[in-house]
Amino acid sequence: MKHQAYFTRALKANDPRYARVFGKLGYDRADIVSDDAAAVDLTDTGGSADDLEQLRAEYQVSVGKKPYHGWDAAALREKIAEAKGRQA
């Protein structure tokens, strides 16, 4: 979730009016998770860091260039399969 500077400053002001209003809006709840964080949790494949490093090395060998650092293990497997399909 994007940093909300106004809300943050208002909550830190310790003004009971802000606390009451923002509490009704749900900003005082600790169990709320942003949409970005929920999306990351749903798409996590559970691969380890070692597995990711191995996939990056395999991608570099099969394609001939370094992989994009933002790709996860599933995306790397897909790209490696595409590269092997083109080579065959």
C-alpha positions, 0 to 999 in steps of 0.5 A, spaced: 500 500 500 502 506 498 504 511 504 499 515 506 503 521 509 496 525 511 493 519 514 500 517 518 501 524 520 494 525 523 494 518 526 501 520 530 498 527 532 494 523 538 488 527 536 482 523 539 478 526 533 483 523 528 483 516 532 475 516 532 475 517 524 480 513 522 478 507 526 471 507 523 475 507 516 479 501 519 486 504 519 487 502 526 486 494 525 493 490 525 490 485 520 489 489 514 494 487 509 495 491 502 493 488 495 500 488 493 502 483 499 496 479 498 498 478 491 505 476 493 503 471 498 498 468 493 503 467 487 509 465 491 511 458 489 515 456 495 522 456 491 528 456 495 533 462 494 538 456 492 533 453 487 532 460 484 540 461 483 540 455 480 534 457 475 538 463 474 544 460 472 541 455 467 537 461 464 544 464 463 547 458 460 540 456 455 539 463 453 546 467 453 544 473 457 542 474 465 535 473 467 531 479 469 532 480 477 524 480 478 522 474 475 520 468 480 522 461 479 515 459 475 517 465 470 524 462 470 522 455 468 517 458 463 523 462 459 528 456 460 522 451 457 521 456 451 529 457 450 529 450 449 523 449 445 527 454 440 533 450 440 530 444 438 
